[in-house]
Amino acid sequence: QVQLVESGGGLVQAGGSLRLSCAAYGRIFSDYTMGWFRQAPGKERELVATSTWSGYNTYYSDSEKGRFTISVDSAKNTVYLQMNSLKPEDTAVYYCAAKYWRRSTWSGAPPLFYWGQGTQVTVSS
């Protein structure tokens, strides 16, 4: 069974750091682009960062540039999101996603697109 399983969320004070992990099971994701999204209460899900499986190409939303780093450990089949200098407005459920590299949108269904179940990040002021 193909799964993306996030972990590493929790409660942290403003200015602190967390590292989220997304373990990929059930298939090879070398032909996929990996992404982290987040959804705060009452808001739409938004893109945080993306990376090719090779890690050569990455993208960050403007609000995360310089604070967050996405990385891929292909040997462990795991994607990471290192989050530094956290702010209360970073509070959200963070989701891992994988889309087949030719797919233009971050949506769809297996085998072209997968979501993880999410992990809660809460930043206190």
KENUTI-29616 format. One line per field, with one value per atom (N, C-alpha, C, O, CB): residue number from 1; atom name; z, x, y. Coordinates in nm, 4 decimals. Each point is the difference from the previous one (the first is absolute). Glycine has a CB too. Example, Ala and Ser with C-alpha at 12.3 -4.5 7.8 and 13.67 -1.06 7.14 Angstrom:
% residues 2
i: 1,1,1,1,1,2,2,2,2,2
at: N,CA,C,O,CB,N,CA,C,O,CB
zz: 0.7800,0.0000,0.0000,0.0665,0.0581,-0.1966,0.0060,0.0730,0.0169,-0.2314
xx: 1.3190,-0.0890,0.0900,0.1036,-0.2928,0.1542,0.0820,-0.0770,0.0509,0.0675
yy: -0.5690,0.1190,0.1200,-0.0019,-0.1154,0.2223,0.1190,0.1090,0.1108,-0.1736
***
This chain:
% residues 125
i: 1,1,1,1,1,2,2,2,2,2,3,3,3,3,3,4,4,4,4,4,5,5,5,5,5,6,6,6,6,6,7,7,7,7,7,8,8,8,8,8,9,9,9,9,9,10,10,10,10,10,11,11,11,11,11,12,12,12,12,12,13,13,13,13,13,14,14,14,14,14,15,15,15,15,15,16,16,16,16,16,17,17,17,17,17,18,18,18,18,18,19,19,19,19,19,20,20,20,20,20,21,21,21,21,21,22,22,22,22,22,23,23,23,23,23,24,24,24,24,24,25,25,25,25,25,26,26,26,26,26,27,27,27,27,27,28,28,28,28,28,29,29,29,29,29,30,30,30,30,30,31,31,31,31,31,32,32,32,32,32,33,33,33,33,33,34,34,34,34,34,35,35,35,35,35,36,36,36,36,36,37,37,37,37,37,38,38,38,38,38,39,39,39,39,39,40,40,40,40,40,41,41,41,41,41,42,42,42,42,42,43,43,43,43,43,44,44,44,44,44,45,45,45,45,45,46,46,46,46,46,47,47,47,47,47,48,48,48,48,48,49,49,49,49,49,50,50,50,50,50,51,51,51,51,51,52,52,52,52,52,53,53,53,53,53,54,54,54,54,54,55,55,55,55,55,56,56,56,56,56,57,57,57,57,57,58,58,58,58,58,59,59,59,59,59,60,60,60,60,60,61,61,61,61,61,62,62,62,62,62,63,63,63,63,63,64,64,64,64,64,65,65,65,65,65,66,66,66,66,66,67,67,67,67,67,68,68,68,68,68,69,69,69,69,69,70,70,70,70,70,71,71,71,71,71,72,72,72,72,72,73,73,73,73,73,74,74,74,74,74,75,75,75,75,75,76,76,76,76,76,77,77,77,77,77,78,78,78,78,78,79,79,79,79,79,80,80,80,80,80,81,81,81,81,81,82,82,82,82,82,83,83,83,83,83,84,84,84,84,84,85,85,85,85,85,86,86,86,86,86,87,87,87,87,87,88,88,88,88,88,89,89,89,89,89,90,90,90,90,90,91,91,91,91,91,92,92,92,92,92,93,93,93,93,93,94,94,94,94,94,95,95,95,95,95,96,96,96,96,96,97,97,97,97,97,98,98,98,98,98,99,99,99,99,99,100,100,100,100,100,101,101,101,101,101,102,102,102,102,102,103,103,103,103,103,104,104,104,104,104,105,105,105,105,105,106,106,106,106,106,107,107,107,107,107,108,108,108,108,108,109,109,109,109,109,110,110,110,110,110,111,111,111,111,111,112,112,112,112,112,113,113,113,113,113,114,114,114,114,114,115,115,115,115,115,116,116,116,116,116,117,117,117,117,117,118,118,118,118,118,119,119,119,119,119,120,120,120,120,120,121,121,121,121,121,122,122,122,122,122,123,123,123,123,123,124,124,124,124,124,125,125,125,125,125
at: N,CA,C,O,CB,N,CA,C,O,CB,N,CA,C,O,CB,N,CA,C,O,CB,N,CA,C,O,CB,N,CA,C,O,CB,N,CA,C,O,CB,N,CA,C,O,CB,N,CA,C,O,CB,N,CA,C,O,CB,N,CA,C,O,CB,N,CA,C,O,CB,N,CA,C,O,CB,N,CA,C,O,CB,N,CA,C,O,CB,N,CA,C,O,CB,N,CA,C,O,CB,N,CA,C,O,CB,N,CA,C,O,CB,N,CA,C,O,CB,N,CA,C,O,CB,N,CA,C,O,CB,N,CA,C,O,CB,N,CA,C,O,CB,N,CA,C,O,CB,N,CA,C,O,CB,N,CA,C,O,CB,N,CA,C,O,CB,N,CA,C,O,CB,N,CA,C,O,CB,N,CA,C,O,CB,N,CA,C,O,CB,N,CA,C,O,CB,N,CA,C,O,CB,N,CA,C,O,CB,N,CA,C,O,CB,N,CA,C,O,CB,N,CA,C,O,CB,N,CA,C,O,CB,N,CA,C,O,CB,N,CA,C,O,CB,N,CA,C,O,CB,N,CA,C,O,CB,N,CA,C,O,CB,N,CA,C,O,CB,N,CA,C,O,CB,N,CA,C,O,CB,N,CA,C,O,CB,N,CA,C,O,CB,N,CA,C,O,CB,N,CA,C,O,CB,N,CA,C,O,CB,N,CA,C,O,CB,N,CA,C,O,CB,N,CA,C,O,CB,N,CA,C,O,CB,N,CA,C,O,CB,N,CA,C,O,CB,N,CA,C,O,CB,N,CA,C,O,CB,N,CA,C,O,CB,N,CA,C,O,CB,N,CA,C,O,CB,N,CA,C,O,CB,N,CA,C,O,CB,N,CA,C,O,CB,N,CA,C,O,CB,N,CA,C,O,CB,N,CA,C,O,CB,N,CA,C,O,CB,N,CA,C,O,CB,N,CA,C,O,CB,N,CA,C,O,CB,N,CA,C,O,CB,N,CA,C,O,CB,N,CA,C,O,CB,N,CA,C,O,CB,N,CA,C,O,CB,N,CA,C,O,CB,N,CA,C,O,CB,N,CA,C,O,CB,N,CA,C,O,CB,N,CA,C,O,CB,N,CA,C,O,CB,N,CA,C,O,CB,N,CA,C,O,CB,N,CA,C,O,CB,N,CA,C,O,CB,N,CA,C,O,CB,N,CA,C,O,CB,N,CA,C,O,CB,N,CA,C,O,CB,N,CA,C,O,CB,N,CA,C,O,CB,N,CA,C,O,CB,N,CA,C,O,CB,N,CA,C,O,CB,N,CA,C,O,CB,N,CA,C,O,CB,N,CA,C,O,CB,N,CA,C,O,CB,N,CA,C,O,CB,N,CA,C,O,CB,N,CA,C,O,CB,N,CA,C,O,CB,N,CA,C,O,CB,N,CA,C,O,CB,N,CA,C,O,CB,N,CA,C,O,CB,N,CA,C,O,CB,N,CA,C,O,CB,N,CA,C,O,CB,N,CA,C,O,CB,N,CA,C,O,CB,N,CA,C,O,CB,N,CA,C,O,CB,N,CA,C,O,CB,N,CA,C,O,CB,N,CA,C,O,CB,N,CA,C,O,CB,N,CA,C,O,CB,N,CA,C,O,CB,N,CA,C,O,CB,N,CA,C,O,CB,N,CA,C,O,CB
zz: 0.0000,0.0000,0.0000,0.0787,0.0441,-0.2119,-0.0096,0.1065,0.0118,-0.2594,0.3248,0.1062,0.0158,-0.0217,0.1374,-0.0773,0.0463,0.1457,0.0321,-0.2641,0.3203,0.1430,0.0602,0.0057,0.0043,0.0350,0.0601,0.1498,0.0656,-0.2398,0.2255,0.1437,0.0318,-0.0898,0.1042,0.1145,0.0424,0.0414,0.0451,-0.1935,0.1340,0.0440,0.1513,0.0705,-0.2783,0.2560,0.1440,0.0367,-0.0845,0.1169,0.0967,0.0535,0.0218,0.0614,0.0490,-0.1608,0.0134,0.0241,-0.0443,-0.1072,0.2212,0.0211,-0.1227,-0.0792,0.3242,-0.2590,-0.1101,0.0026,0.1056,-0.0996,-0.1242,-0.0123,0.0015,-0.0301,0.1381,-0.0736,0.0069,-0.1351,-0.1035,0.3347,-0.2276,-0.1222,0.0146,0.1098,-0.1586,-0.0644,-0.0093,-0.1314,-0.0977,0.2396,-0.1444,-0.1260,-0.0226,0.0787,-0.0560,-0.1316,-0.0393,-0.0924,-0.0800,0.1037,-0.0110,-0.0865,-0.0740,0.0520,0.1034,-0.2759,-0.0810,-0.0541,-0.0927,0.0293,0.1217,-0.0445,-0.1091,0.0165,0.2110,-0.3389,-0.1153,-0.0061,0.0045,-0.1300,0.1154,-0.0022,-0.1244,-0.0516,0.3040,-0.2982,-0.0966,-0.1465,-0.0852,0.2499,-0.1950,-0.1399,-0.0042,0.1000,-0.1835,-0.0350,-0.0226,-0.0449,-0.0905,0.0295,0.1223,-0.0294,-0.0808,-0.0017,0.2110,-0.2749,-0.0729,-0.1154,-0.0443,0.1069,-0.1121,-0.1084,0.0527,-0.0748,-0.0772,0.2793,0.0615,0.0541,0.0393,0.0189,-0.0577,0.0714,0.1356,0.0092,-0.2245,0.3195,0.1363,0.0492,-0.0336,0.0786,0.0339,0.0492,0.1438,0.0497,-0.2808,0.2959,0.1312,-0.0136,-0.0597,0.1802,-0.0635,0.0035,0.1456,0.0875,-0.3182,0.2559,0.1337,-0.0094,-0.0963,0.1903,0.0100,0.0050,0.1416,0.0932,-0.2822,0.2032,0.1288,0.0142,-0.1008,0.1008,0.1229,0.0199,-0.0766,0.0090,0.2161,-0.3002,-0.0748,-0.1257,-0.0647,0.2763,-0.2475,-0.1200,-0.0982,0.0349,0.0999,-0.2585,-0.1014,0.0173,0.0580,-0.2153,0.1062,0.0017,-0.0922,-0.1110,0.1603,-0.0036,-0.0806,-0.0136,0.0867,-0.0113,-0.1873,-0.0287,0.0842,0.0120,-0.2452,0.2911,0.0802,-0.0756,-0.0132,0.2229,-0.2596,-0.0674,-0.0842,0.0298,0.1568,-0.2917,-0.0823,-0.0321,0.0084,-0.1057,0.0603,-0.0404,-0.0931,0.0197,0.1959,-0.3176,-0.0756,0.0895,0.1001,-0.3185,0.1812,0.0843,0.0092,0.1016,-0.1658,-0.0406,-0.0001,0.0944,0.0447,-0.2804,0.2663,0.0840,-0.0765,0.0590,0.1254,-0.3153,-0.0778,-0.0201,-0.0086,-0.1051,0.1062,-0.0247,0.1166,0.0322,-0.2817,0.3118,0.1113,-0.0235,-0.0788,0.2342,-0.0851,-0.0091,0.1383,0.0745,-0.3179,0.2769,0.1285,-0.0220,-0.0838,0.2047,-0.0449,0.0016,0.0639,0.0813,-0.0687,-0.0492,0.0442,0.1518,0.0521,-0.2573,0.2759,0.1456,0.0693,0.1169,-0.1311,-0.0564,0.0619,-0.0417,0.0601,-0.0532,-0.1089,-0.0485,0.1106,0.0686,-0.2974,0.2451,0.1007,0.1358,0.0846,-0.2077,0.1470,0.1303,-0.0093,0.0916,-0.0261,-0.1775,-0.0164,-0.1046,-0.0947,0.1587,-0.0454,-0.0978,-0.0242,0.0938,-0.0213,-0.1989,-0.0375,-0.0487,-0.0689,0.0077,0.0976,-0.0440,-0.0160,0.0568,0.0590,-0.1941,-0.0273,0.0313,-0.0462,-0.1329,0.2570,0.0237,-0.0738,0.0514,0.1772,-0.3495,-0.0832,0.0584,-0.0215,-0.1775,0.2720,0.0608,0.1057,0.0211,-0.0647,0.1093,0.1019,-0.0527,0.0735,0.0983,-0.2993,-0.0594,0.0832,0.0254,-0.1221,0.1384,0.0915,-0.0464,-0.0468,0.2352,-0.1741,-0.0303,0.1318,0.0880,-0.3194,0.2449,0.1229,-0.0266,-0.1107,0.2008,0.0125,-0.0018,0.1296,0.1070,-0.2525,0.1349,0.1149,0.0125,-0.0926,0.0662,0.1398,0.0213,0.1146,0.1133,-0.1977,0.0544,0.0986,0.0184,-0.0830,0.0220,0.1688,0.0281,-0.0135,-0.0657,-0.0157,0.1434,-0.0142,0.0614,0.1007,-0.0976,-0.0663,0.0417,0.0328,-0.0500,-0.0932,0.2260,0.0291,-0.1273,-0.0045,0.2239,-0.3213,-0.1241,-0.0794,-0.1006,0.0926,0.0514,-0.0624,0.0551,-0.0489,0.0148,0.1351,0.0580,-0.1045,-0.0616,0.2866,-0.2447,-0.1030,0.0060,0.0702,-0.2188,0.0739,-0.0285,-0.1257,-0.1021,0.2098,-0.0992,-0.1120,-0.0683,0.0646,0.0514,-0.2488,-0.0802,-0.0980,-0.0575,0.0805,-0.0403,-0.1028,-0.1233,0.0134,0.1615,-0.2930,-0.1231,-0.1024,0.0043,0.0424,-0.1390,-0.1092,-0.1285,-0.0064,0.1626,-0.2595,-0.1297,-0.1064,0.0029,0.0670,-0.1630,-0.1126,-0.0719,-0.0170,-0.0086,-0.0170,-0.0468,-0.1170,-0.0162,0.0952,-0.1631,-0.1150,0.0368,-0.0789,-0.0646,0.2622,0.0398,0.0326,0.0708,0.0194,-0.1423,0.0171,0.1279,0.0479,-0.2932,0.3020,0.1190,0.1186,-0.0146,-0.1309,0.2645,0.1235,0.0428,0.0983,-0.0303,-0.1436,0.0294,-0.0789,-0.0873,0.1321,-0.0123,-0.0738,0.0908,0.1191,-0.3124,0.1363,0.0735,-0.0364,-0.1018,0.1085,0.0769,-0.0332,-0.1363,-0.0369,0.2804,-0.3175,0.0339,-0.0393,0.0119,-0.0374,-0.0214,-0.0439,0.1137,-0.0130,-0.2120,0.3352,0.1067,0.1328,0.0077,-0.1707,0.2679,0.1326,0.1049,-0.0127,-0.0604,0.1781,0.1174,0.1210,0.0078,-0.1050,0.1903,0.1300,0.0905,-0.0418,0.0136,0.1523,0.0907,0.0779,0.0597,-0.0408,-0.0182,0.0655,0.1392,0.0675,-0.2000,0.1743,0.1354,0.0495,-0.0732,0.0277,0.1698,0.0557,0.0499,0.0718,-0.0079,-0.1035,0.0514,0.0679,-0.0610,-0.1216,0.3080,0.0751,0.0538,0.0694,-0.0078,-0.0943,0.0440,0.0967,-0.0370,-0.1811,0.3409,0.1014,0.0042,-0.0262,0.1612,-0.1014,0.0047,0.1369,0.0204,-0.1941
xx: 0.0849,-0.0849,0.0887,0.0942,-0.2791,0.1539,0.0782,-0.0472,-0.1193,0.1551,0.0585,-0.0340,0.1075,0.1186,-0.2468,0.0834,0.0891,-0.0355,-0.1148,0.1365,0.0762,-0.0263,0.0844,0.1226,-0.1778,-0.0117,0.0693,0.0209,-0.0760,-0.0232,0.2030,0.0263,0.0850,0.0506,-0.0647,0.0291,0.0871,-0.0700,0.0648,0.0978,-0.2940,-0.0723,-0.0046,0.0395,-0.1758,0.0872,-0.0106,-0.0186,-0.0313,0.1712,-0.1199,-0.0143,0.1388,0.0865,-0.3068,0.2405,0.1303,-0.0235,-0.1007,0.2132,-0.0203,-0.0113,0.0466,0.0804,-0.0464,-0.0851,0.0430,0.1519,0.0609,-0.2817,0.2794,0.1452,0.0663,0.1188,-0.1289,-0.0647,0.0538,0.0034,-0.0312,-0.0524,0.1221,0.0151,-0.0678,-0.0140,0.2305,-0.2576,-0.0517,0.0470,0.0210,-0.2238,0.2194,0.0260,-0.1098,-0.0183,0.2684,-0.3226,-0.1040,0.0592,0.0892,-0.2660,0.1257,0.0417,-0.1200,-0.1116,0.3007,-0.1653,-0.1036,0.0618,0.0810,-0.1949,0.0750,0.0511,-0.0910,-0.1218,0.2227,-0.0407,-0.0749,0.0113,0.1098,-0.0697,-0.1537,-0.0041,-0.0742,-0.0889,0.0955,0.0311,-0.0805,0.0346,-0.0496,-0.1216,0.2566,0.0420,0.1248,0.0414,-0.2796,0.2971,0.1162,-0.0501,-0.0830,0.2307,-0.0990,-0.0464,0.1014,-0.0069,-0.1263,0.2256,0.1033,-0.0567,0.0638,0.0967,-0.2799,-0.0635,-0.1043,-0.0860,0.1249,-0.0305,-0.0985,0.0662,0.1166,-0.2568,0.0631,0.0366,-0.0681,-0.1187,0.1458,0.0471,-0.0512,-0.0315,0.0696,0.0638,-0.2376,-0.0382,-0.0480,-0.0486,-0.0103,0.0740,-0.0594,-0.1039,0.0250,0.1880,-0.3296,-0.1087,-0.0391,0.0386,-0.1215,0.0063,-0.0547,-0.1389,-0.0349,0.2656,-0.3092,-0.1354,-0.0295,-0.0047,-0.0705,0.0556,-0.0369,-0.1519,-0.0705,0.2782,-0.2598,-0.1457,-0.0677,0.0405,-0.0065,-0.1369,-0.0764,0.0657,-0.0518,-0.0427,0.2087,0.0709,0.0168,-0.0147,0.1349,-0.0892,0.0236,0.1386,0.0903,-0.2435,0.1673,0.1307,0.0929,-0.0387,-0.0642,0.2268,0.0931,0.1331,0.0408,-0.1522,0.1765,0.1291,0.1084,0.0054,-0.0802,0.1610,0.1119,0.1311,0.0757,-0.1992,0.1505,0.1271,-0.0121,-0.0805,0.2083,-0.0475,0.0043,0.1440,0.0905,-0.3149,0.2434,0.1326,-0.0150,-0.0870,0.1883,-0.0165,0.0102,0.0615,0.0646,-0.0426,-0.0428,0.0526,0.1522,0.0586,-0.2540,0.2578,0.1458,0.0456,0.1147,-0.1097,-0.0951,0.0366,0.0650,0.0334,-0.0066,-0.0081,0.0687,-0.0842,0.0527,0.0716,-0.2543,-0.0886,-0.0965,-0.0754,0.0941,-0.0156,-0.0893,-0.0737,0.0425,0.1092,-0.2627,-0.0808,-0.0554,-0.0372,-0.0226,0.0547,-0.0563,-0.0983,0.0218,0.1890,-0.3179,-0.0881,0.0739,0.0903,-0.2966,0.1681,0.0738,0.0108,0.1042,-0.1823,-0.0269,0.0013,0.0925,0.0340,-0.2673,0.2744,0.0847,0.1465,0.0869,-0.2853,0.2250,0.1377,0.0928,-0.0270,-0.0578,0.1929,0.0991,-0.0269,0.0894,-0.0540,-0.1566,-0.0331,-0.0182,0.0369,-0.1458,0.0515,-0.0288,0.0935,0.0409,-0.2824,0.2746,0.0821,-0.0597,-0.0223,0.2290,-0.2325,-0.0488,0.1187,0.0883,-0.3183,0.2312,0.1070,-0.0543,-0.1032,0.2756,-0.1009,-0.0403,0.1164,0.1117,-0.2741,0.1378,0.0967,-0.0524,-0.0839,0.1569,-0.0226,-0.0530,0.0310,-0.0753,0.1005,0.0844,0.0350,-0.1025,-0.0249,0.2669,-0.3008,-0.1014,-0.1413,-0.0970,0.2601,-0.1750,-0.1321,-0.0788,-0.1190,0.1184,0.0682,-0.0598,0.0273,0.1091,-0.0833,-0.1276,0.0097,-0.0083,-0.0784,-0.0260,0.1848,0.0038,-0.0390,0.0166,0.1617,-0.2298,-0.0206,0.0577,-0.0586,-0.1515,0.3250,0.0620,-0.0577,0.0096,0.2037,-0.2725,-0.0655,0.0690,0.0023,-0.2231,0.2766,0.0700,-0.0716,-0.0819,0.3000,-0.1869,-0.0577,-0.1521,-0.0598,0.2713,-0.2716,-0.1444,-0.0789,0.0397,-0.0029,-0.1487,-0.0883,-0.1373,-0.0359,0.1626,-0.2036,-0.1355,-0.0833,-0.0838,0.0945,0.0122,-0.0772,0.0409,-0.0633,0.0386,0.1285,0.0349,-0.0842,0.0094,0.2228,-0.3141,-0.0858,-0.0966,-0.0743,0.0942,-0.0185,-0.0832,0.0204,0.0879,-0.0734,-0.0971,0.0267,0.0854,-0.0354,-0.1838,0.3315,0.0930,-0.0169,-0.0021,0.1661,-0.1760,-0.0229,0.1145,0.0531,-0.3008,0.2839,0.0949,-0.0796,-0.1089,0.2826,-0.1206,-0.0666,0.1035,0.1160,-0.3063,0.1450,0.0866,-0.0805,-0.1102,0.2483,-0.0818,-0.0676,0.0957,0.1191,-0.2670,0.0959,0.0798,0.0563,-0.0705,-0.0710,0.2687,0.0698,-0.0677,0.0133,0.1937,-0.2810,-0.0656,-0.1316,-0.0558,0.1629,-0.1556,-0.1282,0.0215,0.0942,-0.1772,-0.0046,0.0193,-0.0618,0.0401,-0.0362,-0.1006,-0.0685,0.0212,0.0224,-0.1929,0.1629,0.0121,-0.1385,-0.0569,0.2613,-0.2558,-0.1300,-0.0127,0.0815,-0.1847,-0.0012,-0.0230,-0.0064,-0.0288,0.1421,-0.0866,-0.0133,0.1149,0.0668,-0.3180,0.2733,0.1029,-0.0252,-0.1163,0.1477,0.0679,0.1412,0.0718,0.1222,-0.1261,-0.0711,0.0652,0.0188,0.0797,-0.1789,0.0276,0.0044,-0.0359,-0.0921,0.0317,0.1356,-0.0234,0.0066,0.0776,0.0178,-0.1794,0.0057,0.0390,-0.0327,-0.1433,0.2457,0.0165,-0.1166,-0.0902,0.3402,-0.2482,-0.1130,0.0134,-0.0974,0.0712,0.1437,0.0209,0.0576,-0.0181,-0.1683,0.2569,0.0541,-0.0182,0.0257,0.1440,-0.2141,-0.0323,0.1257,0.0816,-0.3088,0.2405,0.1061,-0.0669,-0.0808,0.2454,-0.1308,-0.0547,0.1148,0.0881,-0.2946,0.2044,0.1049,-0.0623,-0.0898,0.2192,-0.0821,-0.0549,0.0807,0.1203,-0.2015,0.0115,0.0664,0.0596,0.0590,-0.2176
yy: -0.1187,0.1187,0.1241,0.0101,-0.1338,0.2178,0.1224,0.0974,0.0278,-0.0626,0.0863,0.0938,0.1058,-0.0248,-0.1546,0.2975,0.1058,0.0231,0.0305,0.0792,-0.1239,0.0091,0.1117,-0.0098,-0.2368,0.3530,0.1131,-0.0218,-0.0712,0.2221,-0.0881,0.0008,0.1219,0.0672,-0.3208,0.2812,0.1086,0.1269,0.0944,-0.1898,0.0996,0.1184,0.0083,-0.0928,0.0846,0.1216,0.0179,0.1443,0.0839,-0.2827,0.2276,0.1343,0.0596,-0.0624,0.0017,0.1809,0.0663,0.1488,0.0553,-0.2267,0.2355,0.1438,0.0765,-0.0492,0.0154,0.1531,0.0865,0.0154,0.0171,0.1064,-0.1301,0.0061,-0.1358,-0.0114,0.2300,-0.3214,-0.1348,-0.0699,0.0589,-0.0702,-0.1158,-0.0791,-0.1359,-0.0538,0.1711,-0.1698,-0.1363,-0.0595,0.0720,-0.0155,-0.1889,-0.0687,-0.1023,-0.0929,0.1273,-0.0151,-0.0940,-0.1053,0.0282,0.1502,-0.2998,-0.1102,-0.0555,-0.0013,-0.0544,0.0103,-0.0649,-0.1282,0.0031,0.2193,-0.3341,-0.1293,-0.0543,-0.0062,-0.0397,0.0068,-0.0499,-0.1513,-0.0556,0.2706,-0.2806,-0.1463,-0.0485,0.0677,-0.0741,-0.1097,-0.0725,0.0181,-0.0737,0.0930,0.0788,0.0145,0.0859,0.0586,-0.0818,0.0289,0.0859,0.1363,0.0083,-0.2065,0.3044,0.1346,0.0816,0.1229,-0.1331,-0.0563,0.0734,0.0823,0.0955,-0.2741,0.1429,0.0756,0.0989,0.0463,-0.2411,0.2260,0.0880,0.1267,0.0002,-0.2002,0.3052,0.1215,-0.0059,-0.0310,0.1663,-0.1059,-0.0065,0.1414,0.0958,-0.3070,0.2220,0.1316,-0.0033,-0.1015,0.1632,0.0522,0.0221,0.1109,0.1047,-0.1789,0.0481,0.0964,0.0215,-0.0775,0.0079,0.1747,0.0191,0.0600,0.0683,-0.0386,-0.0577,0.0546,0.0454,-0.0802,-0.0695,0.2791,0.0579,-0.0008,-0.0045,0.1496,-0.1408,-0.0014,0.1122,0.1159,-0.2167,0.0661,0.0987,0.0508,0.0910,-0.0287,-0.1200,0.0451,-0.1143,-0.1171,0.2899,-0.1363,-0.1012,-0.0621,0.0603,0.0622,-0.2426,-0.0648,0.0771,0.0365,-0.2634,0.2521,0.0776,-0.0737,-0.0773,0.2901,-0.1855,-0.0607,0.0652,0.1224,-0.1759,-0.0288,0.0498,-0.0148,0.0962,-0.1558,-0.0611,-0.0256,-0.1260,-0.0883,0.2008,-0.1202,-0.1202,-0.0363,0.0830,-0.0271,-0.1822,-0.0459,-0.1180,-0.0848,0.1651,-0.0862,-0.1224,-0.1070,0.0308,0.0970,-0.2533,-0.1078,0.0072,-0.0375,-0.1068,0.1918,0.0136,0.1104,0.0004,-0.0825,0.1761,0.1136,0.1136,0.1027,-0.2612,0.1421,0.1031,0.1246,0.1110,-0.2906,0.1611,0.1138,0.0158,-0.0918,0.0580,0.1497,0.0284,0.1311,0.0844,-0.2103,0.1403,0.1212,0.0298,-0.0907,0.0455,0.1743,0.0412,0.1148,0.0875,-0.1600,0.0702,0.1164,0.1166,-0.0197,-0.1273,0.2667,0.1194,0.0091,0.0397,0.0766,-0.1521,0.0172,-0.0997,0.0185,0.0669,-0.1912,-0.1022,0.0107,-0.0632,-0.0849,0.2276,0.0109,0.0459,0.0985,-0.0480,-0.1219,0.0345,-0.0597,-0.0020,0.2076,-0.2546,-0.0594,-0.1513,-0.0735,0.2886,-0.2612,-0.1424,-0.0605,0.0671,-0.0282,-0.1664,-0.0718,-0.1373,-0.0765,0.2017,-0.1559,-0.1320,-0.0829,0.0511,0.0414,-0.2201,-0.0886,-0.1411,-0.0356,0.1788,-0.2225,-0.1382,-0.0919,0.0235,0.0508,-0.1785,-0.1068,-0.1221,-0.0739,0.1670,-0.1133,-0.1078,-0.1373,-0.0949,0.2422,-0.1583,-0.1280,-0.0411,-0.1187,0.1672,0.0511,-0.0263,0.0187,-0.0186,0.0899,-0.0345,0.0257,0.0999,-0.0184,-0.2122,0.3360,0.0967,0.1420,0.0326,-0.1948,0.2452,0.1422,0.0759,-0.0357,0.0056,0.1344,0.0772,0.1451,0.0513,-0.2036,0.2163,0.1443,0.0546,-0.0163,-0.0009,0.0820,0.0649,0.1401,0.0806,-0.2164,0.1637,0.1293,0.0735,-0.0482,-0.0439,0.2078,0.0819,0.1336,0.0395,-0.1502,0.1786,0.1322,-0.0032,0.0853,0.0242,-0.2074,-0.0192,0.1152,0.0586,-0.3052,0.2770,0.1087,-0.0569,-0.1066,0.2725,-0.0969,-0.0498,-0.0220,-0.0901,0.2104,-0.0390,-0.0163,-0.1240,-0.0321,0.2791,-0.3165,-0.1282,-0.1145,-0.1126,0.1968,-0.0568,-0.1024,-0.0532,0.0764,0.0323,-0.2404,-0.0629,-0.1515,-0.0500,0.2569,-0.2777,-0.1411,-0.0035,0.0588,-0.1389,0.0109,-0.0088,-0.1358,-0.1048,0.2610,-0.1504,-0.1193,-0.0210,0.0950,-0.0638,-0.1553,-0.0408,-0.0442,-0.0559,-0.0150,0.0953,-0.0404,-0.0432,0.0409,0.1167,-0.2416,-0.0451,0.0020,-0.0545,-0.0902,0.2085,-0.0006,-0.0507,0.0306,0.1616,-0.2693,-0.0474,0.1223,0.0996,-0.3114,0.2052,0.1194,0.0678,0.1213,-0.2239,0.0266,0.0617,0.0675,0.0762,-0.2475,0.1430,0.0588,0.1478,0.0355,-0.2591,0.3088,0.1443,0.0532,0.1060,-0.0854,-0.0916,0.0510,-0.0919,-0.1202,0.2286,-0.0480,-0.0748,-0.0481,0.0475,0.0868,-0.2283,-0.0583,-0.1290,-0.0299,0.2576,-0.3038,-0.1223,-0.1205,0.0114,0.0899,-0.2157,-0.1254,-0.0932,0.0187,0.0072,-0.1256,-0.0985,-0.0632,-0.0167,-0.0285,0.0105,0.0034,0.1298,0.0085,-0.2530,0.3461,0.1232,0.1007,0.0929,-0.1300,0.0202,0.0994,-0.0664,-0.0814,0.2658,-0.1475,-0.0542,0.1111,0.0947,-0.3161,0.2077,0.0868,-0.0846,-0.1185,0.2754,-0.0945,-0.0604,0.0385,0.0726,-0.0691,-0.0522,0.0226,0.1300,0.0458,-0.2917,0.3059,0.1284,-0.0138,-0.1014,0.1905,0.0160,0.0077,0.1434,0.0955,-0.2820,0.2005,0.1310,0.0704,-0.0578,-0.0264,0.2095,0.0865,0.1187,0.0701,-0.1418,0.0936,0.1124,0.0838,-0.0506,-0.0821,0.2610,0.0919,0.0994,0.0757,-0.1016,0.0255,0.0901,0.1297,0.0019,-0.1996,0.3048,0.1319,0.0290,0.1061,-0.0246
***
